[in-house]
Amino acid sequence: MNMIVVIGHRNPDTDSVVAAIAGSYFFNKIGKESRPARAGELNRETKFVLNFFEEKEPELIKDLTGWNFVLVDHNSVKESVEGRDDQKLVAVIDHHYLSGIQTKIPILYRSEPIGSTSTILAKMYWERKIDIPVKIAGLLLSGIISDTLKFNSPTTTDEDRQIAERLAQIANVDIDRLAEEMFEAKSNLDGIPIEEVISQDYKVFESLKGMFGMGVWETVKPEVLIDQKEKIITALREKKEKDKLKWLFFAVVDILKQNSYLLLIGDEEGDLAQRVFAGQADQGIMFLPGIVSRKKQVVPRILDYLNK
């Protein structure tokens, strides 16, 4: 297949999906025929964004066998769909840690310690002197807002803020209003099974002492999830056993107050969290003030402790 698939990670978030759309448009503009894809079902925030900017959902692809492909918003094999053959890898555009890609020929690899893959893509457009269409500008802006929690995440850089302002001008939207509507959509739990809540933004990590998983739910209404703590913990215990993990954590992130509530499903998780975060658990919940980023504030600290 000569067509290139531009695809993000499993359990796709908004940045992953809009990066696939904007990335495909970019590669088509530089003469590489491509189309966007998604690696899973869309969350409500992403659906809101696509509807708001009148963009159709990318094609769902669950197996990359035979495809030439571009990875956006991830590089780890664990986060990719099945059938990934890195000898067919065309490019990577990402803002996460590196995870052992090996190719026989050079590829485009763009990775920066920045708040959003969407920020990197905007820079790539302008470096190539490619005009960003209004719709694409809106999608990229949404990716930045989502991944940086409207510039409140510690992963946010000055470039994220500056580029978001520029994209907002092109898209002719108000950042505060768009963010408010996005986060309201993200916080809507109506009709969503608990199993989907814990799995929608979920990743697995490997340490020298074993595998651990961590799910995150970002919301402007943390109390709605806290009230369902027992149901969530039961579902997490089942997932831990199914995925054969040594530890499993779930964080409810309060977008507005910039804090997190870490749900602890057992003694193993409680002991590890106590050692890593020096916090006190209250009825299976550890309050983490000022912590909102799994990527920068939680997982690195757990890995540092486990890899000693």
N, C-alpha and C positions, 0 to 999 in steps of 0.2 A: 504494500500500500504506500503510494507516494504522498498521500495526504497526511499532514501533521495534525495530531490531536494535542490541543493545549488543555491541560487538566490539573486540577488542584488535588488536595488530600482527601482521604476518607473523612466522613463526618464533616462535610464542608461547611465553613463559615462564610460570611459575606465577602471578606477579603479574598478568599480562595476562589469563589465563584466569579466575582467581577474581574479578578486578575486573569482568569481564563478567557473571559470575553474580550477584555481590552488587549490581552496578550495575543489572541488570535488575530484581532484587527491589526495590531502592530506587525506581526509576521506576514500577513497578507500584503501590507503596504511596502514591505521590503522584498517582496517577490517570493515568499515561501508560502505556498498554499496551505491553509490550515483552517481548523474549525474548533470552537470551544466545546468543552465537555465538563461534566460534573461527576464526582466519584461517589455520590450518595444523595439522599433526599435533602431537600432544602429546608432550613429552619425558617421561622416566621419573619424574622428580621430580613433575611435575604429575599424572601418572597415579596415583602413589602417594597424593598428597594427596586426589584425588577419591575414590579407593577408601577411604581411611582415614575420610573424613567421609561416605561413602555418598552421593556426589553424582554424577549421570550427566554424561557428557561433553557440553558444549554442541554445538549443531549446527555443522557445518563449512560456512562460506560463503566462496566464492572470488570472488564478484562481487557488488558492492553496487548494481548498476544497478537503479533503481526503488525502492530501499529508503530510508525515513527511518532515520537511524542516529545512534548515540552512539559516539564514540571514547573508549576507555579506554586508558591507559598509552602513548599516542602521539598525535601530531597531524600528523606529517609524511606527505605524500602517498606518499613512497617506501616507507614502512613499512605502508601500507594495502593492502588487496586491490584488485583491479581494479574499475572501474565507480563509483568514488567521485565523487559530485556534491555539493560543499559547500553547494549551495542546499537540500539535504535534510538537512543536518547539524543535529541537535537540541541536542547538547551535547558538550563535551570535558571529560574528567576525567583529569589527567595530571600528571607530575612531571618532564618533559623540557623541553629548550629549545624555544622557539617557532619555527614553520617556515612562516609565510606563509599562514595560513588567511584567506580573504575570504568574507564572507557578505553578503547583502542585508538581512537582518534580524538583530536581536540574538539571541544564543543564550546558554545557560548555558556559561560557560567557567571551569573551576576548575583552576588550575595552581599548585602550590606547590613550593618547593625543599626537598623532603622525601624520605625514603628509599624510599617505596613509594606507588603509587596506592592500595593497600589501606588505608593510613593515612588518606588523604584521604577515602575512602568511609566509613570508620568515623566520622570527624568529621561528615560530612554526615548520617549517620543520627542521631547524637546532637543535632546542631543542629536537626533537624526533629522531635526527640523521638520517633523511631521505634525501637522495641525491635529489637535485633539477635538473630535466632534463633540457637540454639546452633550449628547447622551453618554458618550464614553467618559467625558469629564465628570458627569454626575455619578456614574458608577464608581469611578476611581475615588472620588470624594467620599462616597459611602464606605468604601473599603477602608479608607484612612480613619474615618470617624469610628467605625466598628472596632478595628483592631487597637486603636489608641484610647478607646472609651472617651471620645471627644477630647483628646489631648491630655487626659488625666492619668494614663498608664505610664509607669516609669520607663517604658520602652520608647516613649515619644521623644522625637528630636525636633530641633528648630526647623529642619528641612520639612518634616511632616506638616508642621503648622503653616509654613510659608507656601508649600505646594498646595495644601488644602485651600488656602485663601485664593490662590490663583485659579484652581479648579472651580471653586464656588463662583468666581466671576464669569468663567466661561459657561458654566451650567446655569447661571442666573438663579441660584438658590441661596437661602439663608442657612448657614451652618447650624446655628442653634435650633432653628425650627426643624430642620431635617433630622438632626440628632435626637431631638425629643420624640419625634414620631417613630424613628427607628427603634429606640429603646423601649418605647411603649409596645411596639409589635413584638420585640424580643421577650418582653416580660409576660406576654399573654400565654397562660397555661391551659386555657379552656380546651378540653378534649384531648390533651396530650397525655398518653400513658406515662407512668413513672419510669418504666423501662426506657422510654425514649428520652425522657428528661436527663437521665444519668448517662445516656450513650451519645447524645447529640454533639457534645463537645468533649470528647474522651480520647485520651492518648495513653499509650503504654511506653514505659521507659525501662532500660536495662542498667543495672548496677552490678558491682562486683559481688554483692551479697544477695542478689535476686531481682526479679522483675516486679515493678510496681505500676499501677495504673492511677490516673487522675482524671476525673471529670470536673467540668466547670459549668455553672449556669450563671450568666450575668443578667441582672435584673434591677429594675427600679422598685421592686416590691419583694424584698427578701423574706418578709414575714409569711408570704404565701407558701413558700417552700419550707421554711422552718416549721410551720404548722403541720407539715406532712413528713416530719423527720422520721418517724417510725417506719412508714411505708418505704421511704427512700433507703433507709439503712437495710431493711429486709431485701430490697432489690439489689443493693450494692453487695451484700453478702453472697447472693446467688451469682452475681456477675464475677465476683472474685474467684469463686470456685470454678465457674465455667471457663474463665480465662487463665486459670492456673497461676494466679499471682500470689506473691508473698505479702504484698500490702495493696490496699486500694483506698484512695481518698476521693472525696467529693467536696468541692468548694462552691458555696453560694456567694457570689460577688455582688455587693451593693454598689451599683454604678454611681449613685448620687452621693453617698457618704464616703465612698472610697475605702471600704473595709471588706473583709471576707469572713465567712463562717465556715470553718472546716469541720465536716461531719466525719466522726471517727466510728468505724463499724466494729471495732474489736480492740482487745488489749495490745495486739501487735501495732496497730495504727496509732493508738493512744500513746504508747511508749515511744515510738519513733517521732511522733509530732512533738511530744514533750522535750525530747532531746534536741530536735532541730530548731524549734521555734520558742522554746522556753516559756510556753504559755500554759494556762490551766484550762482543763476541760470541764465543762459544766453540762452534765446529762448528755454526754456524747457529742458536744459541740465545743470547738476551740475558736474563740474570737481572735482574729488576726487584724489588728488595726493598721491601716495604711497599706495593706497588702492586697493587690488586685491582679497581679500578673503571674500566671502559672509559669510562663516562659522565663521571666527574669527574676522573680522573687520567691518562687516556691520550689520548682523542680531543681534548679542549680544548688539550692541549699540542701535538699534531700540527697542529691547525688554526691555533693561534697562530703556529707557525713557518711554515706554508705560506702564510698570509695576510698575512705581513709585506710 
